[in-house]
Amino acid sequence: MSVAKKPIQIPNAPAPVGPYSQAIQKENTLYISGQIPINPNTGLLEMETIEMATNRVLQNIDALLTEAGFHKDDVVMVSIFMKDLNDFQAMNEIYATYFKNTAPARQTVEVSKLPLGVNIEISCIAQK
């Protein structure tokens, strides 16, 4: 018998800007939808710098991980979408402070557009 998927929706991460869940848990795996640098408390974008935007996105991801009973060390795959790969080094410095132990597998790609005109979006998969 298959275990149902469980949506994770919390006020400490931005509400979806479309028809999707913030995250879905299926058994011991958590799939976190692409997070953008929206402050969930103010609803405002925090993207004056790529460092600020990256930090906000990782805080949003951390809130979803915590709500589902996961930890950042459970993250096994990260996908990063950036408007400008010239910002890669600055983003990577913030990212490295978040994943201090064994870094998850990762892909980083430059894209022409992201939702709400943001400069970064990050999704991930965590597994216990």
C-alpha positions, 0 to 999 in steps of 0.5 A: 500500500502506497503512503499518501503524499503530505503537503507542507504549508507553513506561514514561515515560508512564502505562500506559493505564487501558483498552483503548487505546494511549498513542499511535499513529503512522501515517506522519508523524502521531502521535495521543496518547491523552488523558493524565491527571496520573499520574506514571509512576514512582510511579503516583500522581496529581499534581493538588493544583493545576491547575498541577501537573496540567497540568505532569504531563500535558504531561511525559507528552505530551512523553515520548511525543513524544520516544519517537516521534521527534517534538517539541512543535513538531510538535503541530498539534492539542490537545484539553483536557478540564477538570472546572472551566473556572474553572481555565482561566487557571491551566492556560493559564499552564502550557500557554503555557510548553510551546508557546512557538513557534507554538501548535497549534490547540486546543479546551478543554471542561469535562466533568463527569467524567474517568478516575480523578476527575482534573481535566484530560486532554489529547490531541493530534495531531502531524505532521512 
